[in-house]
Amino acid sequence: MKQDDSSSQKLKDLIEMRKQLDAELGKLSRKVAVMFTDIVGSTRFFEEFGDVAGLVYVHKCIDMLSPIAERHGGTVCKTIGDELMTSFEDPISAVRAGVDMQRTLETYNSHQQEQERIHVRIGMNFGQGMIKDKDVFGDVVNTAARIRAQTKIDGIFVGASKDERAELENKLRAAGIPFQNAPEAEAKGKAEKIIPLDILWHEMKGAALEVVPLAPQMAGRVDVARAAEAPREKATVHPTSSGAAAVMRPRLRYSLLVVRPDGSHGEERPLEKPVVTLGRVDGDILFPEDALVSRRHARFTIAGDALSVEDLNSANGIFWRLNKPHKLRNGDIILMGRQMFRFVAPGQQAAATSTAPGKPLDSAAKHAAAPKRRESDNQKVSAELIRLLPGGVEENRYPLGAGENILGRTRGTISFPEDPFLSGQHCSITLKDGNFVLEDLKAQNGTFVGVREKTPLADGDIVLIGHQLLRVTSAPA
């Protein structure tokens, strides 16, 4: 009898625990629209251009589309390879975000060459899901992934559970969003076929979108000569999340001044802690509207009275404006005007070439035409500049001569007459004591070098992060 009573009590306890669990799960369960955005052709891009260019390509797309989802009230749940998963409480907000994503990419692609264009398929599903923190669980997610798989290129397909289908269609009609039934398809693990709705986003009216091409050629297009001058007027102090201005330091107080397009100084971003992070979504200093700034982009560190900056594996890097000669290292990235180059000095070559310095190499000469490495004045050092297109795609190669190589818009060894942001003679690369040295020639828009490790900064230094040109300032605490 006692055994029966014990079993009965255990059963009651299990039932009570199940009730509590159901109650907790009920708190997490609600209607949600889950969206998957998948890049079409990313595998081919990786195979053709390599892993580094492929990662830049994928991050560029994700960094472009994530802010759009967030502007429409969406939550970025996670990235899965070349897919972006987001969730929305309102399915109409999700659809409008998808439309803006496709229209943004359409405008972006109109500025790009064929191999640099980005195309996505967007699939989403509306139904009951379990939401915990920023993630979503349940059948609504699995179905959204299935719908994404059958979505056409540049398309938006939207599905809903059987109970929510009529509600979704009514909401779309009320919002004036045109749609039609997409072809039905088998869904793995589902007895019924999926018949999603095809959003006819090309038929929707809207203001023309202005998209700044996410190209690596985003070097300083501002009068940095003016920006480098000491501030002549008090800048606007941008309050921090605590509402306070700068916190006093033992001896020096550092800030970042935003440089306006005309070269004048804008708002001030104080560096209030020993370690300050900068990003688009996550950080102490945020630039939420700048698609070229990664979610978490840069770290500024103050140790004693010394300031340094380092890159946090961002998609578009950090660039420091030259204010003194810079000894180039193999792999350095150089920005000037709209031009981006990788400096390459791979070592001694077996044979010299008659190709003139600064003249682009044809395909047959690309791998053999750099000058020889020099150990004395009678030898040549193998070095060249590789011009990079959006996504890190390599274009022309320009061998560097043993003397002075001048880069500019109209005068020099290597010229780009169609780039209005270059000065006539912009910068020089000169062989000195066996090393190539880069020097800015007082160019109005400056010459920049990519930050590769923790780099010291001083008062007056200028760094480029995304589209943000930032001037370092220091003052006694």
Secondary structure in CASP SS format (residue, H / E / C, confidence):
PFRMAT SS
TARGET T0000
AUTHOR 0000-0000-0000
METHOD secondary structure of the structure
MODEL  1
M C 1.00
K H 1.00
Q H 1.00
D H 1.00
D H 1.00
S H 1.00
S H 1.00
S H 1.00
Q H 1.00
K H 1.00
L H 1.00
K H 1.00
D H 1.00
L H 1.00
I H 1.00
E H 1.00
M H 1.00
R H 1.00
K H 1.00
Q H 1.00
L H 1.00
D H 1.00
A H 1.00
E H 1.00
L H 1.00
G H 1.00
K H 1.00
L H 1.00
S E 1.00
R E 1.00
K E 1.00
V E 1.00
A E 1.00
V E 1.00
M E 1.00
F E 1.00
T E 1.00
D E 1.00
I E 1.00
V E 1.00
G C 1.00
S H 1.00
T H 1.00
R H 1.00
F H 1.00
F H 1.00
E H 1.00
E H 1.00
F H 1.00
G C 1.00
D H 1.00
V H 1.00
A H 1.00
G H 1.00
L H 1.00
V H 1.00
Y H 1.00
V H 1.00
H H 1.00
K H 1.00
C H 1.00
I H 1.00
D H 1.00
M H 1.00
L H 1.00
S H 1.00
P H 1.00
I H 1.00
A H 1.00
E H 1.00
R H 1.00
H C 1.00
G C 1.00
G C 1.00
T E 1.00
V E 1.00
C E 1.00
K E 1.00
T E 1.00
I E 1.00
G C 1.00
D C 1.00
E E 1.00
L E 1.00
M E 1.00
T E 1.00
S E 1.00
F E 1.00
E C 1.00
D C 1.00
P H 1.00
I H 1.00
S H 1.00
A H 1.00
V H 1.00
R H 1.00
A H 1.00
G H 1.00
V H 1.00
D H 1.00
M H 1.00
Q H 1.00
R H 1.00
T H 1.00
L H 1.00
E H 1.00
T H 1.00
Y H 1.00
N H 1.00
S C 1.00
H C 1.00
Q C 1.00
Q C 1.00
E H 1.00
Q H 1.00
E H 1.00
R C 1.00
I C 1.00
H E 1.00
V E 1.00
R E 1.00
I E 1.00
G E 1.00
M E 1.00
N E 1.00
F E 1.00
G E 1.00
Q E 1.00
G E 1.00
M E 1.00
I E 1.00
K E 1.00
D C 1.00
K C 1.00
D E 1.00
V E 1.00
F E 1.00
G C 1.00
D H 1.00
V H 1.00
V H 1.00
N H 1.00
T H 1.00
A H 1.00
A H 1.00
R H 1.00
I H 1.00
R H 1.00
A H 1.00
Q H 1.00
T C 1.00
K C 1.00
I C 1.00
D C 1.00
G C 1.00
I E 1.00
F E 1.00
V E 1.00
G E 1.00
A E 1.00
S C 1.00
K C 1.00
D C 1.00
E C 1.00
R H 1.00
A H 1.00
E H 1.00
L H 1.00
E H 1.00
N H 1.00
K H 1.00
L H 1.00
R H 1.00
A H 1.00
A C 1.00
G C 1.00
I C 1.00
P C 1.00
F E 1.00
Q E 1.00
N E 1.00
A C 1.00
P C 1.00
E C 1.00
A E 1.00
E C 1.00
A C 1.00
K C 1.00
G C 1.00
K C 1.00
A C 1.00
E C 1.00
K C 1.00
I E 1.00
I C 1.00
P C 1.00
L E 1.00
D E 1.00
I E 1.00
L C 1.00
W H 1.00
H H 1.00
E H 1.00
M C 1.00
K C 1.00
G C 1.00
A C 1.00
A C 1.00
L C 1.00
E C 1.00
V C 1.00
V C 1.00
P C 1.00
L C 1.00
A C 1.00
P C 1.00
Q C 1.00
M C 1.00
A C 1.00
G C 1.00
R C 1.00
V C 1.00
D C 1.00
V H 1.00
A H 1.00
R H 1.00
A H 1.00
A C 1.00
E C 1.00
A C 1.00
P C 1.00
R C 1.00
E C 1.00
K C 1.00
A C 1.00
T C 1.00
V E 1.00
H C 1.00
P C 1.00
T C 1.00
S C 1.00
S C 1.00
G C 1.00
A C 1.00
A C 1.00
A C 1.00
V C 1.00
M C 1.00
R C 1.00
P C 1.00
R C 1.00
L E 1.00
R E 1.00
Y E 1.00
S E 1.00
L E 1.00
L E 1.00
V E 1.00
V E 1.00
R C 1.00
P C 1.00
D C 1.00
G C 1.00
S C 1.00
H E 1.00
G E 1.00
E E 1.00
E E 1.00
R E 1.00
P E 1.00
L C 1.00
E C 1.00
K C 1.00
P C 1.00
V E 1.00
V E 1.00
T E 1.00
L E 1.00
G E 1.00
R C 1.00
V C 1.00
D C 1.00
G C 1.00
D C 1.00
I E 1.00
L E 1.00
F C 1.00
P C 1.00
E C 1.00
D C 1.00
A C 1.00
L C 1.00
V C 1.00
S C 1.00
R C 1.00
R C 1.00
H C 1.00
A E 1.00
R E 1.00
F E 1.00
T E 1.00
I E 1.00
A E 1.00
G C 1.00
D C 1.00
A E 1.00
L E 1.00
S E 1.00
V E 1.00
E E 1.00
D E 1.00
L C 1.00
N C 1.00
S C 1.00
A C 1.00
N C 1.00
G C 1.00
I E 1.00
F E 1.00
W E 1.00
R E 1.00
L C 1.00
N C 1.00
K C 1.00
P C 1.00
H E 1.00
K E 1.00
L C 1.00
R C 1.00
N C 1.00
G C 1.00
D C 1.00
I E 1.00
I E 1.00
L E 1.00
M E 1.00
G C 1.00
R C 1.00
Q E 1.00
M E 1.00
F E 1.00
R E 1.00
F E 1.00
V E 1.00
A C 1.00
P C 1.00
G C 1.00
Q C 1.00
Q C 1.00
A C 1.00
A C 1.00
A C 1.00
T C 1.00
S C 1.00
T C 1.00
A C 1.00
P C 1.00
G C 1.00
K C 1.00
P C 1.00
L C 1.00
D C 1.00
S C 1.00
A C 1.00
A C 1.00
K C 1.00
H C 1.00
A C 1.00
A C 1.00
A C 1.00
P C 1.00
K C 1.00
R E 1.00
R C 1.00
E C 1.00
S C 1.00
D C 1.00
N C 1.00
Q C 1.00
K C 1.00
V E 1.00
S C 1.00
A C 1.00
E E 1.00
L E 1.00
I E 1.00
R E 1.00
L E 1.00
L E 1.00
P H 1.00
G H 1.00
G H 1.00
V E 1.00
E E 1.00
E E 1.00
N E 1.00
R E 1.00
Y E 1.00
P E 1.00
L C 1.00
G C 1.00
A C 1.00
G C 1.00
E E 1.00
N E 1.00
I E 1.00
L E 1.00
G E 1.00
R C 1.00
T C 1.00
R C 1.00
G C 1.00
T C 1.00
I E 1.00
S E 1.00
F C 1.00
P C 1.00
E C 1.00
D C 1.00
P C 1.00
F C 1.00
L C 1.00
S C 1.00
G C 1.00
Q C 1.00
H C 1.00
C E 1.00
S E 1.00
I E 1.00
T E 1.00
L E 1.00
K E 1.00
D C 1.00
G C 1.00
N E 1.00
F E 1.00
V E 1.00
L E 1.00
E E 1.00
D E 1.00
L C 1.00
K C 1.00
A C 1.00
Q C 1.00
N C 1.00
G C 1.00
T E 1.00
F E 1.00
V E 1.00
G E 1.00
V C 1.00
R C 1.00
E C 1.00
K C 1.00
T E 1.00
P E 1.00
L E 1.00
A C 1.00
D C 1.00
G C 1.00
D C 1.00
I E 1.00
V E 1.00
L E 1.00
I E 1.00
G C 1.00
H C 1.00
Q E 1.00
L E 1.00
L E 1.00
R E 1.00
V E 1.00
T E 1.00
S E 1.00
A E 1.00
P E 1.00
A C 1.00
END
